[in-house]
């Protein structure tokens, strides 16, 4: 009954809000904005100084609007932008005025900087004018670059990906009254439609001295700075032509030494060579190829303390899988993904239950735009067999097709196939590896013109060797967002025989609803920027057990003008265990199946002023936990030594107390990190992780020398020890050289 009431309440709120949203959606947009771009007649010298005559005749736009602390006025920090192009590059020139005293902020000189506070200028480009997928290119006053991809219209922070790397150029110059920017982006770096006469663009600036974020096209503060729903026309003086042959080859050579001390095996010497390639089939469709890929230089995952009953999600970091990743990875929703690329190249050793590396022989991925309305993604990867664990060589194939509908929405289909073509000889059915598993699905992604309404609806079905009933999942998410009000509805239905071996589905056989409402207020205050209240409920059940999980959380959030934030929440949880579980995850006595627990807790979070050289985030939790109690705190401490280093410490402590015979535990996770940038080309990262829950100390040190654009030398050292005895588990040293070659 309570569930039905909740559904009715939130449905009523959504329906009541709909008419008002429709009436106001047109008013959310300012009058049409545009910038004209003309071809340069003389060469642009990239030095950060806008002294070429082309900049004098280029159309200039300014009058940026504030995004933070307010979104209702022009910015205090003035910015002017102009654009031009030649046969190879599109150029962006910007003047960022600032006559206040003090230094500009940046975490370090490392490329792809990201942090809670920095000074920078960014251009957002949507070449297909679909307000769904785009590129961004950013630069700091110190000339540090960052680039990435925007997916799903930039609706959330998850749609902003910095891991994508490509070749482009930029220089800056700091002056007494501000700083200037010159950016040159090769047409070959972008994906666009041939003969197009317009793109969509926006520009945004973050200024720490004025404590301000501003955009050229105004964006409501309840959306992201990089929202593609709010862009303007970039009008070309001539239709764009294909930028000529576009082939990139990225060979690598790697060598290393490693030893598994636990297994007592001999020292292993490795030598490998391989290659990646990028082929522009059309200006908008890209073919990625890889042979014998090596990912040894990819930064190690940050460990977490796991107090959950289910698997933890870690994001993809490998470069091969990143461009147009949303075409494959965004089907379904969080914790219900039909495809998760990190399943490729990893296998489970059935003898130990541990994940081990599985060599990939080769792979190919075709992805991008077919035309203004259609996108496609095709991928195949061939993994090697591993006779030591009885693993045959599997082929992983994925096909995705997406069609734009209405102004910014789309409908897409996906098909995933994991299959081995080797004969299966294992007679024991409990140990026999599967021959194939397939999955098909369809998603509808909703995004209204003004971005006030977003969401998705999907249905997926898994196809295993043995046909079983209830091998499906369907769900929906719908969000209505205004600066003062956010209302969200989520539901999921997962069949008891639904599986996704190449996806991320840590749990099946459940029904779930999760409505949420947030009410914000914007006071006229010199201290508080925003405060608000939220209510969340999350209910899970199934036919066999009835109600299995129920969370209700009520809370308050405050955001200060200084950029500091504080929130507090009171929660009530109910959990029914349908399998034995040790709440400490340390291998102790487990709570029995069928037992149920109701527990209350209080949590609070505080983030300090991120403009300070020393800044921090603190979280605390206290209350009941299953049949015991939990008290803990976590956070991170950061100190920047501008602009050369960022020193940080991540920490988590959980004090868990349970009655005998169940384990009590004091769980520590400490992660000091030293990120030193000697220059814009030489970086050193040292990352230490102490995790008492898994009795492990991990050391990962990575030296990177970017000797040419997107060409690197890496030296990576990794160690793992037992935390209690400091005995070595394994150790490795790897050197890798990559070179980006345009052909």
Secondary structure, 3 states (H helix, E strand, C coil): CHHHHHHHHHHHHHHHHHHHHHHHHHHHCCCCCEEEEEECCCCCCCCCCCCCHHHHHCCEECCCEEEECCCCCECCCCEEEEEEECCCEEEEEEEEECCCCCCCCCCCCCCCCCCCCCCEEEEEEECCCCCCCEEEEEECCCCCEEEEEECHHHCCHHHEECCCCCCCEEEEEEECCEEEEEEEEEHHHCCCCCCCCEEEEEEEEEECCCCEEEECCCCCCCCCCCCCCCCEEEEECCCCCCCCCCEEEEEEEEEEEEEECCCCCCCEEEEEEEEEEEEEEECCEEEEEEECCCCCCCCCCCCCCCCCCCCCCCCCCCHHHCCCCHHHHCCCECCEECCCHHHCCEEEECCCCEEEECCEEEEEEEEEECCCCEEEEEEEEEECCEHHHCECCEEEEEEEEEEEECCCEEEEEEEEEEEECCCCCCCCCCCCCCCEEEEEEEEEEEECCCCCEEEEEEEEEEEECCCCCCCEEEEEEEEEECCCEEEEEEEEEECCCCCCCCCECCCCCEEEECCEEEEEECCCCCCEEEEEEEEEEEEEEECCCEEEEEEEEEEEEEEECCCCEEEEEEEEEEEECCCCECCCCCCCCCECCCCEEEEEEEEEEEECCCCCCEEEEEEEEEEEECCEEEEEEEEEEEEEECCCEEEEEEEEEEEEECCCCCCCEEEEEEEEEEEEECCCCEEEEEEEEEECCCCEEEEEEEEEEEEECCEEEEEEEEEEEECCCCCEEEEEEEEEEEEEEEC
